[in-house]
Amino acid sequence: MNRVTKKRTKAPTNITPTQTSLADFVREELREFVFEQGMIALQKLLEEDRDRLCGAAYERSERTVRRAGSAPGELVLGGRKVRVKRPRVRDTEGEVPLDSYQYFSETDPLEKRAMEQMIVGVSTRKYQRSLEDVDARTQPRSTSKSAVSRRFVAATQKQLKECLRTQIGDLSIRCVMLDGIHLGKHLVVIAVGIDEEGQKHVLGFWEGSTENSEVCTSLLSDLVERGLDSQKSTLFVIDGGKALRQSIRRVFGKRGIVQRCQLHKMRNVIGHLPKALHASVRQTLREAYASKNDKTAVRRLKQLASSLSEDHPGAAASLKEGLDETITIKRFGLKKMLERSLATTNIIENLNGSIRQLTRRVKTWKSGTMVLRWVASAVIDAKAKFRRLRGHKNMPKLVQYLNACDDVINKAVDEEQMAA
């Protein structure tokens, strides 16, 4: 059979070089026209504000405020500061500020613009090039590398404070995932919560390690102080750090139900094996974790550990450590989609990818505070893209299981109190 091919041709264009030059000229003139008209409108707005306080020019009035000429000033425009003529007003006590001038001179838009540029990957050195040109007569400034950097620091400090103070008591969190990300020599532990509707929420982040018991207890206590209910059974999906596991037991007691991340466990086991065995052991682990029930999964995992114990005792020991907690989720009777979503900390891995994307150009981390500021920026940007958990329609089943655990614990507590 002969294959019929279509010859690709360029789309015809009727624009000549002369017309292109004319179009560029018109575009440039239009931009200057819009800028000039905007500045005229701004000066008119400032004058109207002064008229409201002092009355019209040359008008006889008994008002205590009066016109006081004008002075050079600066307003925020398009991610920079520009020079303008500032109308002045005085009364018997001194200078009277114009509301419109104060509004346009606020630096918050500059901080917001700096944040947006950093998030999309514009470096502080190239910030000025990313802005539209303005008339040189306005003497634009605040576009230098140091000025942009200062605004970015100020904006991220505000974001960091907001993130660390946010109350979470009204979110109905029933699952908390904890994992870390390395940035330079620093490790940041991130907590993501999942509510009863399957919505994801970043609960907080702390500099430290899941292997440090003081850090782990501090971060869990902080979550409780900000509203996470320690008197309700909660599923914790963790990376396997022993200190973190102990802290969950210390803060939540029996109400802290732990699911160890299956991917972390798989990496740990394979890390003890020669490369030739990686594929087969990985496949065996996947099949075990995909078993229909927890008993079958435990049997398969123990069989694998037994087969590795003679030649690779390190891998066998790693597999046996916390084995039951790697298949905790199978005891809940959830559907496969939700079970897979809650068996690993992949949600945080995706968030970590956003953090790495934003911070890829940072060469030196000067302090832990700097690290947390950048993480806060990435988290806030990523939160807007969050979707509900895969398998969220089965969340009522998870809530039902956790509530049943609460009933058992509460009954045991009542019996102990009666016996006492």
Sine and cosine of phi, psi and omega as CSV:
sin_phi,cos_phi,sin_psi,cos_psi,sin_omega,cos_omega
0.00,0.00,0.78,-0.63,0.00,-1.00
-0.98,0.21,0.73,-0.69,0.01,-1.00
-1.00,0.03,0.80,-0.60,0.00,-1.00
-1.00,0.03,0.84,-0.55,0.01,-1.00
-0.92,-0.40,0.60,-0.80,0.04,-1.00
-0.98,-0.20,0.74,-0.67,0.00,-1.00
-0.98,0.19,0.82,-0.57,0.01,-1.00
-0.98,0.20,0.71,-0.70,0.03,-1.00
-0.79,-0.62,0.49,-0.87,0.04,-1.00
-0.94,0.33,0.58,-0.81,0.04,-1.00
-0.91,0.42,0.72,-0.69,-0.03,-1.00
-0.91,0.41,0.57,-0.82,0.06,-1.00
-0.77,-0.63,0.65,-0.76,-0.02,-1.00
-0.96,-0.26,0.14,0.99,-0.06,-1.00
-1.00,-0.03,0.85,-0.53,0.01,-1.00
-1.00,0.05,0.28,-0.96,0.05,-1.00
-0.82,0.57,-0.61,0.79,0.01,-1.00
-0.90,0.44,-0.69,0.72,0.01,-1.00
-0.91,0.41,-0.56,0.83,0.04,-1.00
-0.89,0.45,-0.70,0.71,0.03,-1.00
-0.88,0.47,-0.64,0.77,0.02,-1.00
-0.91,0.41,-0.65,0.76,0.01,-1.00
-0.89,0.45,-0.66,0.75,0.03,-1.00
-0.90,0.44,-0.64,0.77,0.01,-1.00
-0.90,0.44,-0.70,0.71,0.01,-1.00
-0.89,0.45,-0.67,0.74,0.00,-1.00
-0.87,0.49,-0.71,0.71,0.00,-1.00
-0.90,0.43,-0.69,0.73,0.02,-1.00
-0.90,0.44,-0.61,0.79,0.00,-1.00
-0.91,0.42,-0.66,0.75,0.01,-1.00
-0.89,0.45,-0.69,0.73,0.03,-1.00
-0.90,0.43,-0.62,0.79,0.00,-1.00
-0.90,0.44,-0.72,0.70,0.00,-1.00
-0.89,0.46,-0.66,0.75,0.01,-1.00
-0.89,0.45,-0.74,0.68,-0.01,-1.00
-0.88,0.47,-0.68,0.73,0.01,-1.00
-0.91,0.40,-0.57,0.82,0.05,-1.00
-0.91,0.41,-0.67,0.74,0.03,-1.00
-0.92,0.40,-0.60,0.80,0.06,-1.00
-0.89,0.45,-0.69,0.72,0.01,-1.00
-0.89,0.45,-0.60,0.80,0.01,-1.00
-0.91,0.41,-0.72,0.69,0.02,-1.00
-0.89,0.45,-0.58,0.81,0.03,-1.00
-0.91,0.41,-0.64,0.76,0.02,-1.00
-0.90,0.44,-0.65,0.76,0.03,-1.00
-0.91,0.42,-0.66,0.76,0.02,-1.00
-0.92,0.40,-0.63,0.78,0.05,-1.00
-0.89,0.45,-0.59,0.81,0.05,-1.00
-0.91,0.42,-0.62,0.78,0.03,-1.00
-0.94,0.34,-0.62,0.78,0.05,-1.00
-0.87,0.49,-0.60,0.80,-0.01,-1.00
-0.89,0.45,-0.55,0.84,-0.01,-1.00
-1.00,0.08,-0.66,0.75,-0.15,-0.99
-0.96,-0.29,-0.23,0.97,-0.16,-0.99
1.00,0.03,0.09,-1.00,-0.02,-1.00
-0.92,0.38,0.39,-0.92,0.01,-1.00
-0.86,0.50,0.64,-0.77,0.03,-1.00
0.90,0.43,0.21,0.98,0.03,-1.00
-1.00,0.09,0.71,-0.71,0.05,-1.00
-0.96,0.27,0.76,-0.65,-0.07,-1.00
-0.45,-0.89,0.47,-0.88,0.04,-1.00
-0.99,-0.12,0.21,0.98,0.01,-1.00
-0.92,0.39,0.51,-0.86,-0.02,-1.00
-0.99,0.13,-0.27,0.96,0.03,-1.00
-1.00,-0.06,0.52,-0.86,-0.04,-1.00
-0.60,-0.80,0.32,-0.95,0.05,-1.00
-0.95,0.32,0.57,-0.82,-0.02,-1.00
-0.71,-0.71,0.63,0.77,0.04,-1.00
0.95,0.30,-0.59,-0.80,-0.01,-1.00
-0.54,-0.84,0.23,-0.97,-0.01,-1.00
-0.52,-0.85,0.39,-0.92,0.06,-1.00
-0.90,0.44,0.62,-0.78,0.02,-1.00
-0.57,-0.82,0.08,-1.00,0.00,-1.00
-0.74,-0.67,0.69,-0.73,0.07,-1.00
-0.78,-0.63,0.34,-0.94,-0.01,-1.00
-1.00,0.05,0.78,-0.63,0.01,-1.00
-0.54,-0.84,0.87,-0.50,0.13,-0.99
0.83,0.56,0.66,0.75,0.07,-1.00
0.99,0.14,0.27,0.96,0.02,-1.00
-0.52,-0.85,0.14,-0.99,0.14,-0.99
-0.98,-0.22,0.65,-0.76,0.02,-1.00
-0.79,-0.62,0.46,-0.89,0.01,-1.00
-0.98,0.21,0.68,-0.73,0.07,-1.00
-0.64,-0.77,0.23,-0.97,0.10,-0.99
-1.00,0.01,0.88,-0.47,-0.08,-1.00
-0.99,-0.12,0.91,-0.41,0.08,-1.00
-0.90,0.43,0.65,-0.76,-0.04,-1.00
-0.93,-0.37,0.55,-0.84,0.05,-1.00
-0.70,-0.72,0.69,-0.72,0.01,-1.00
-0.76,-0.65,0.44,-0.90,0.18,-0.98
-0.78,-0.63,-0.24,-0.97,-0.07,-1.00
-0.91,0.41,-0.34,0.94,-0.04,-1.00
-0.99,-0.17,-0.13,0.99,0.03,-1.00
0.74,-0.67,-0.42,-0.91,-0.06,-1.00
-0.91,0.41,0.68,-0.73,0.07,-1.00
-0.93,-0.36,0.88,-0.47,-0.04,-1.00
-0.95,0.31,0.57,-0.82,0.09,-1.00
-1.00,0.02,0.76,-0.65,-0.02,-1.00
-0.86,0.50,-0.68,0.74,-0.04,-1.00
-0.91,0.42,-0.61,0.79,0.01,-1.00
-0.93,0.38,-0.66,0.75,0.02,-1.00
-0.89,0.45,-0.61,0.79,0.00,-1.00
-0.89,0.45,-0.73,0.68,-0.06,-1.00
-0.98,0.22,-0.27,0.96,0.00,-1.00
-1.00,-0.04,-0.05,1.00,0.03,-1.00
-0.87,0.50,0.63,-0.77,-0.04,-1.00
-1.00,-0.03,-0.05,1.00,0.00,-1.00
-0.82,0.58,-0.69,0.72,0.04,-1.00
-0.86,0.51,-0.53,0.85,0.04,-1.00
-0.92,0.40,-0.68,0.74,0.03,-1.00
-0.89,0.45,-0.67,0.74,0.00,-1.00
-0.89,0.45,-0.68,0.73,-0.01,-1.00
-0.90,0.43,-0.67,0.75,0.03,-1.00
-0.88,0.47,-0.66,0.75,0.03,-1.00
-0.87,0.49,-0.74,0.67,-0.03,-1.00
-0.88,0.48,-0.67,0.74,-0.01,-1.00
-0.91,0.41,-0.65,0.76,0.02,-1.00
-0.91,0.41,-0.64,0.77,-0.04,-1.00
-0.91,0.41,-0.61,0.79,-0.01,-1.00
-0.99,0.11,0.01,1.00,0.13,-0.99
0.98,-0.21,0.17,0.98,0.04,-1.00
-0.99,0.15,0.81,-0.59,0.01,-1.00
-0.97,0.24,0.32,-0.95,0.00,-1.00
-0.89,0.45,-0.51,0.86,0.01,-1.00
-0.93,0.37,-0.51,0.86,-0.07,-1.00
-0.98,-0.19,0.15,0.99,-0.05,-1.00
-0.85,0.53,-0.72,0.69,-0.05,-1.00
-0.88,0.48,-0.62,0.79,0.00,-1.00
-0.92,0.39,-0.37,0.93,-0.03,-1.00
-0.99,0.13,-0.11,0.99,-0.04,-1.00
-1.00,-0.09,0.42,-0.91,0.11,-0.99
-0.93,0.36,0.54,-0.84,0.04,-1.00
-0.93,0.37,0.56,-0.83,0.11,-0.99
-0.79,-0.62,0.24,-0.97,-0.02,-1.00
-0.87,0.49,0.77,-0.63,-0.03,-1.00
-0.89,0.45,-0.36,0.93,-0.01,-1.00
-0.91,0.42,-0.34,0.94,0.01,-1.00
-0.99,0.14,-0.04,1.00,0.04,-1.00
0.76,0.65,0.87,0.49,-0.04,-1.00
-0.89,0.46,0.58,-0.82,0.04,-1.00
-0.48,-0.88,-0.19,-0.98,-0.05,-1.00
0.92,0.39,0.51,0.86,0.05,-1.00
-0.88,-0.47,0.13,0.99,-0.01,-1.00
-0.96,0.29,0.27,-0.96,-0.01,-1.00
-0.84,0.54,-0.71,0.70,-0.05,-1.00
-0.93,0.37,-0.62,0.79,0.00,-1.00
-0.91,0.41,-0.69,0.72,0.02,-1.00
-0.91,0.42,-0.65,0.76,0.01,-1.00
-0.88,0.47,-0.68,0.74,0.02,-1.00
-0.88,0.47,-0.66,0.75,0.01,-1.00
-0.92,0.39,-0.62,0.79,0.02,-1.00
-0.91,0.41,-0.66,0.75,0.03,-1.00
-0.89,0.47,-0.71,0.71,-0.01,-1.00
-0.88,0.47,-0.68,0.73,-0.03,-1.00
-0.92,0.39,-0.67,0.75,-0.03,-1.00
-0.95,0.31,-0.48,0.88,0.08,-1.00
-0.90,0.43,-0.65,0.76,0.06,-1.00
-0.89,0.46,-0.70,0.71,0.00,-1.00
-0.89,0.46,-0.65,0.76,-0.01,-1.00
-0.89,0.46,-0.70,0.72,0.02,-1.00
-0.88,0.47,-0.67,0.75,0.00,-1.00
-0.90,0.44,-0.68,0.74,-0.02,-1.00
-0.90,0.44,-0.65,0.76,-0.10,-1.00
-0.99,0.15,-0.21,0.98,-0.01,-1.00
-0.95,-0.30,-0.09,1.00,-0.08,-1.00
-0.88,0.48,0.77,-0.64,0.06,-1.00
-0.98,0.17,0.63,-0.77,-0.07,-1.00
-0.84,-0.55,0.19,0.98,-0.08,-1.00
-0.91,0.42,-0.45,0.89,-0.06,-1.00
-0.99,-0.12,0.25,0.97,-0.05,-1.00
-1.00,-0.04,-0.17,0.98,-0.02,-1.00
0.82,0.58,0.77,0.64,-0.02,-1.00
-0.96,0.30,0.79,-0.62,0.06,-1.00
-0.86,-0.50,-0.14,0.99,0.04,-1.00
-0.62,-0.78,0.71,-0.71,0.03,-1.00
-0.81,-0.59,0.80,-0.59,0.06,-1.00
-0.96,-0.29,0.70,-0.71,-0.04,-1.00
-0.77,-0.64,0.79,-0.61,0.03,-1.00
-0.38,-0.93,0.22,-0.98,-0.07,-1.00
-0.85,-0.53,0.25,-0.97,0.08,-1.00
-0.66,-0.75,0.71,-0.71,0.02,-1.00
-1.00,0.00,0.78,-0.62,0.12,-0.99
-0.78,-0.62,0.97,-0.24,-0.12,-0.99
0.90,0.43,-0.78,-0.63,0.03,-1.00
-1.00,-0.01,0.08,1.00,-0.07,-1.00
-0.97,-0.23,0.56,-0.83,0.10,-1.00
-0.87,-0.50,0.80,-0.60,0.00,-1.00
-0.93,-0.38,0.82,-0.57,0.05,-1.00
-1.00,-0.04,0.79,-0.61,-0.06,-1.00
-0.91,-0.41,0.67,-0.74,0.04,-1.00
-0.90,-0.44,0.82,-0.58,0.07,-1.00
-0.88,-0.48,0.79,-0.61,0.01,-1.00
-0.97,-0.24,0.45,-0.89,0.04,-1.00
-0.81,-0.58,0.82,-0.57,-0.06,-1.00
-1.00,0.03,-0.06,-1.00,-0.09,-1.00
-0.92,0.39,-0.31,0.95,0.02,-1.00
-1.00,-0.07,-0.03,1.00,-0.01,-1.00
1.00,0.04,0.17,0.98,0.05,-1.00
-0.99,0.16,0.60,-0.80,-0.01,-1.00
-0.99,-0.11,0.61,-0.79,0.01,-1.00
-0.65,-0.76,0.76,-0.65,0.12,-0.99
-0.98,0.20,0.90,-0.43,-0.08,-1.00
-1.00,0.04,-0.44,0.90,0.00,-1.00
0.28,-0.96,0.09,-1.00,0.05,-1.00
-0.45,-0.89,0.55,-0.83,-0.10,-0.99
-0.64,-0.77,0.55,-0.83,0.10,-0.99
-0.99,0.14,0.79,-0.62,-0.02,-1.00
0.42,-0.91,-0.28,-0.96,-0.07,-1.00
-0.74,-0.68,0.53,-0.85,0.08,-1.00
-0.96,0.27,-0.04,1.00,0.07,-1.00
-0.99,-0.12,0.00,1.00,0.01,-1.00
-0.97,-0.26,0.91,-0.40,-0.11,-0.99
-0.90,0.43,-0.59,0.81,0.00,-1.00
-0.91,0.40,-0.67,0.74,0.03,-1.00
-0.89,0.45,-0.72,0.70,-0.04,-1.00
-0.89,0.45,-0.71,0.70,0.02,-1.00
-0.90,0.43,-0.62,0.79,0.01,-1.00
-0.90,0.44,-0.70,0.71,-0.04,-1.00
-0.94,0.35,-0.59,0.81,0.05,-1.00
-0.94,0.35,-0.63,0.77,0.04,-1.00
-0.90,0.43,-0.60,0.80,0.04,-1.00
-0.89,0.45,-0.66,0.75,0.04,-1.00
-0.88,0.47,-0.65,0.76,0.01,-1.00
-0.92,0.40,-0.67,0.75,0.01,-1.00
-0.89,0.46,-0.54,0.84,-0.01,-1.00
-1.00,0.01,0.09,1.00,0.18,-0.98
0.82,-0.57,-0.10,0.99,0.04,-1.00
-0.94,0.34,0.83,-0.56,-0.12,-0.99
-0.98,0.22,0.93,-0.36,0.01,-1.00
-0.99,0.15,-0.08,1.00,0.03,-1.00
-0.99,-0.14,0.18,0.98,0.10,-0.99
-0.87,-0.49,0.65,-0.76,0.05,-1.00
-0.89,0.46,0.73,-0.68,-0.05,-1.00
-0.73,-0.68,0.67,-0.74,0.07,-1.00
-1.00,0.07,0.82,-0.58,0.06,-1.00
-0.94,-0.35,0.86,-0.51,0.08,-1.00
-0.97,-0.24,0.91,-0.42,-0.15,-0.99
-0.79,-0.61,0.19,-0.98,-0.06,-1.00
-0.99,0.12,-0.13,0.99,0.03,-1.00
0.95,-0.31,0.04,1.00,0.03,-1.00
-0.88,0.47,0.77,-0.63,-0.06,-1.00
-0.91,0.41,-0.63,0.78,0.00,-1.00
-0.90,0.43,-0.62,0.78,0.03,-1.00
-0.92,0.40,-0.64,0.76,0.03,-1.00
-0.88,0.47,-0.68,0.73,0.01,-1.00
-0.91,0.41,-0.60,0.80,-0.01,-1.00
-0.93,0.37,-0.60,0.80,0.06,-1.00
-0.88,0.47,-0.68,0.74,0.04,-1.00
-0.90,0.43,-0.62,0.78,-0.05,-1.00
-0.94,0.35,-0.65,0.76,-0.09,-1.00
-1.00,0.04,-0.63,0.78,-0.10,-0.99
-0.95,-0.31,-0.20,0.98,-0.01,-1.00
0.89,0.46,-0.63,-0.78,-0.01,-1.00
-0.94,0.33,-0.22,0.97,0.00,-1.00
-0.98,0.18,-0.15,0.99,0.08,-1.00
-1.00,-0.05,0.98,-0.18,-0.06,-1.00
-1.00,-0.10,0.84,-0.54,-0.18,-0.98
-0.97,-0.25,0.75,-0.66,0.18,-0.98
-0.88,-0.48,0.91,-0.42,0.05,-1.00
-0.99,0.17,0.67,-0.74,-0.05,-1.00
-0.87,0.50,0.83,-0.55,-0.03,-1.00
-0.93,0.36,-0.53,0.85,0.02,-1.00
-0.94,0.35,-0.64,0.77,0.06,-1.00
-0.89,0.46,-0.68,0.73,0.02,-1.00
-0.89,0.46,-0.66,0.75,0.00,-1.00
-0.88,0.47,-0.68,0.73,0.02,-1.00
-0.90,0.43,-0.65,0.76,-0.01,-1.00
-0.89,0.45,-0.69,0.73,-0.01,-1.00
-0.91,0.41,-0.75,0.66,-0.04,-1.00
-0.90,0.44,-0.48,0.88,0.02,-1.00
-0.89,0.45,-0.32,0.95,0.01,-1.00
-1.00,-0.08,0.03,1.00,-0.13,-0.99
-0.92,-0.40,0.42,-0.91,0.11,-0.99
-0.93,0.37,0.41,-0.91,-0.10,-1.00
-0.85,0.52,-0.52,0.85,-0.04,-1.00
-0.88,0.47,-0.43,0.90,-0.04,-1.00
-0.99,-0.12,-0.11,0.99,-0.10,-0.99
-0.84,0.55,-0.78,0.63,-0.10,-0.99
-0.89,0.45,-0.72,0.69,-0.07,-1.00
-0.93,0.37,-0.66,0.75,0.01,-1.00
-0.93,0.36,-0.64,0.77,0.04,-1.00
-0.87,0.50,-0.68,0.73,0.01,-1.00
-0.91,0.41,-0.65,0.76,0.02,-1.00
-0.90,0.44,-0.67,0.75,0.03,-1.00
-0.90,0.44,-0.67,0.74,0.01,-1.00
-0.88,0.47,-0.68,0.73,0.01,-1.00
-0.91,0.42,-0.62,0.79,0.02,-1.00
-0.91,0.41,-0.70,0.71,-0.01,-1.00
-0.94,0.35,-0.35,0.94,0.02,-1.00
-1.00,-0.03,0.12,0.99,-0.02,-1.00
-0.86,0.51,0.38,-0.93,-0.06,-1.00
-0.93,0.37,-0.52,0.86,-0.03,-1.00
-0.59,-0.81,0.18,-0.98,-0.09,-1.00
-0.93,0.37,-0.55,0.83,-0.02,-1.00
-0.91,0.42,-0.69,0.72,0.04,-1.00
-0.90,0.44,-0.66,0.75,0.00,-1.00
-0.89,0.46,-0.69,0.72,0.01,-1.00
-0.89,0.46,-0.68,0.73,-0.01,-1.00
-0.88,0.47,-0.71,0.71,-0.02,-1.00
-0.91,0.41,-0.64,0.77,-0.01,-1.00
-0.92,0.39,-0.64,0.77,0.03,-1.00
-0.92,0.38,-0.59,0.81,0.06,-1.00
-0.90,0.44,-0.66,0.75,0.03,-1.00
-0.91,0.42,-0.68,0.73,0.01,-1.00
-0.88,0.47,-0.64,0.77,0.01,-1.00
-0.90,0.44,-0.65,0.76,-0.02,-1.00
-0.94,0.34,-0.39,0.92,-0.02,-1.00
-1.00,-0.09,-0.26,0.96,-0.18,-0.98
-0.88,0.47,-0.56,0.83,-0.08,-1.00
-0.97,0.26,-0.80,0.60,-0.09,-1.00
-1.00,0.01,-0.45,0.89,-0.07,-1.00
-0.71,-0.70,0.94,0.34,-0.07,-1.00
-0.89,0.46,-0.50,0.86,0.03,-1.00
-0.90,0.44,-0.70,0.72,0.02,-1.00
-0.91,0.41,-0.65,0.76,0.01,-1.00
-0.90,0.44,-0.67,0.74,0.01,-1.00
-0.91,0.41,-0.64,0.77,0.03,-1.00
-0.89,0.45,-0.65,0.76,0.00,-1.00
-0.92,0.38,-0.65,0.76,-0.03,-1.00
-0.94,0.34,-0.50,0.86,-0.05,-1.00
-0.92,0.40,0.89,-0.45,0.01,-1.00
0.92,0.39,0.41,0.91,-0.08,-1.00
-0.83,0.56,-0.73,0.68,-0.04,-1.00
-0.87,0.50,-0.56,0.83,-0.06,-1.00
-0.98,0.21,-0.19,0.98,0.08,-1.00
-0.98,0.18,-0.23,0.97,0.01,-1.00
-0.83,-0.56,0.41,0.91,0.06,-1.00
-0.82,0.58,-0.68,0.74,-0.10,-1.00
-0.88,0.47,-0.41,0.91,-0.03,-1.00
-0.95,0.32,-0.32,0.95,-0.01,-1.00
-0.99,0.15,-0.11,0.99,-0.07,-1.00
-1.00,0.09,-0.28,0.96,-0.03,-1.00
0.95,0.30,0.55,0.83,-0.02,-1.00
-1.00,0.07,0.30,-0.96,0.11,-0.99
-0.96,0.28,0.39,-0.92,-0.14,-0.99
-0.82,0.57,-0.65,0.76,-0.08,-1.00
-0.88,0.47,-0.75,0.66,0.00,-1.00
-0.94,0.33,-0.60,0.80,0.03,-1.00
-0.86,0.51,-0.70,0.72,0.00,-1.00
-0.91,0.41,-0.59,0.81,-0.01,-1.00
-0.92,0.39,-0.54,0.84,-0.08,-1.00
-0.99,-0.15,0.00,1.00,-0.03,-1.00
-1.00,0.08,-0.22,0.97,-0.03,-1.00
-0.66,-0.75,0.17,-0.99,0.07,-1.00
-0.99,-0.15,0.54,0.84,-0.04,-1.00
-0.86,0.52,-0.50,0.87,0.02,-1.00
-0.85,0.53,-0.69,0.72,0.01,-1.00
-0.96,0.29,-0.54,0.84,0.06,-1.00
-0.86,0.51,-0.65,0.76,0.04,-1.00
-0.90,0.43,-0.65,0.76,0.05,-1.00
-0.90,0.43,-0.63,0.77,0.04,-1.00
-0.88,0.47,-0.55,0.84,0.05,-1.00
-0.89,0.45,-0.64,0.77,0.05,-1.00
-0.91,0.42,-0.62,0.78,0.01,-1.00
-0.91,0.42,-0.70,0.72,0.00,-1.00
-0.90,0.43,-0.60,0.80,0.01,-1.00
-0.89,0.45,-0.68,0.74,-0.02,-1.00
-0.95,0.32,-0.60,0.80,-0.12,-0.99
-1.00,-0.10,0.16,0.99,-0.13,-0.99
-0.89,0.46,-0.40,0.92,-0.04,-1.00
-1.00,-0.08,-0.07,1.00,0.01,-1.00
-0.97,0.24,0.85,-0.52,-0.05,-1.00
-1.00,-0.04,-0.56,0.83,-0.08,-1.00
-0.73,-0.69,0.80,-0.60,0.09,-1.00
-0.99,-0.11,0.95,-0.30,-0.12,-0.99
-0.97,0.24,-0.47,0.88,-0.05,-1.00
-0.34,-0.94,0.23,-0.97,0.06,-1.00
-0.92,0.40,-0.54,0.84,0.03,-1.00
-0.90,0.43,-0.64,0.77,0.05,-1.00
-0.88,0.48,-0.68,0.73,0.02,-1.00
-0.86,0.50,-0.73,0.68,-0.04,-1.00
-0.91,0.42,-0.57,0.82,0.02,-1.00
-0.90,0.43,-0.69,0.72,0.00,-1.00
-0.92,0.38,-0.64,0.77,0.05,-1.00
-0.88,0.47,-0.67,0.75,0.02,-1.00
-0.86,0.51,-0.67,0.74,0.01,-1.00
-0.89,0.45,-0.71,0.71,-0.01,-1.00
-0.91,0.41,-0.65,0.76,-0.02,-1.00
-0.90,0.44,-0.71,0.70,-0.01,-1.00
-0.90,0.45,-0.63,0.78,0.04,-1.00
-0.93,0.38,-0.63,0.77,-0.04,-1.00
-0.96,0.30,-0.52,0.85,-0.04,-1.00
-0.85,0.52,-0.55,0.84,-0.01,-1.00
-0.91,0.41,-0.32,0.95,-0.04,-1.00
-0.98,-0.21,0.04,1.00,-0.02,-1.00
-0.89,0.46,0.66,-0.75,0.14,-0.99
-0.90,-0.43,0.26,-0.97,0.02,-1.00
-0.92,0.40,0.43,-0.90,-0.05,-1.00
-0.86,0.51,0.65,-0.76,0.07,-1.00
-0.90,0.43,0.79,-0.62,-0.06,-1.00
1.00,0.05,0.28,0.96,-0.08,-1.00
-0.88,0.47,-0.37,0.93,0.00,-1.00
-0.91,0.41,-0.31,0.95,0.01,-1.00
-0.99,-0.11,0.12,0.99,-0.01,-1.00
-0.86,0.51,-0.59,0.81,0.04,-1.00
-0.83,0.56,-0.53,0.85,0.03,-1.00
-0.91,0.41,-0.66,0.75,0.05,-1.00
-0.90,0.44,-0.72,0.70,0.01,-1.00
-0.87,0.49,-0.65,0.76,0.02,-1.00
-0.88,0.48,-0.68,0.73,0.01,-1.00
-0.90,0.43,-0.71,0.71,-0.02,-1.00
-0.91,0.42,-0.62,0.79,0.05,-1.00
-0.91,0.41,-0.59,0.80,0.05,-1.00
-0.90,0.43,-0.61,0.79,0.06,-1.00
-0.89,0.45,-0.64,0.77,0.04,-1.00
-0.88,0.47,-0.66,0.75,-0.01,-1.00
-0.88,0.48,-0.68,0.74,0.00,-1.00
-0.90,0.43,-0.71,0.71,-0.02,-1.00
-0.91,0.42,-0.70,0.72,-0.01,-1.00
-0.89,0.45,-0.63,0.78,0.02,-1.00
-0.90,0.44,-0.67,0.74,0.01,-1.00
-0.91,0.42,-0.63,0.78,0.03,-1.00
-0.91,0.42,-0.68,0.73,0.02,-1.00
-0.88,0.48,-0.67,0.74,0.00,-1.00
-0.91,0.42,-0.61,0.79,0.03,-1.00
-0.91,0.41,-0.65,0.76,-0.01,-1.00
-0.92,0.39,-0.61,0.79,0.03,-1.00
-0.92,0.39,-0.63,0.78,0.01,-1.00
-0.92,0.39,-0.52,0.86,0.02,-1.00
-0.96,0.29,0.00,0.00,0.00,0.00
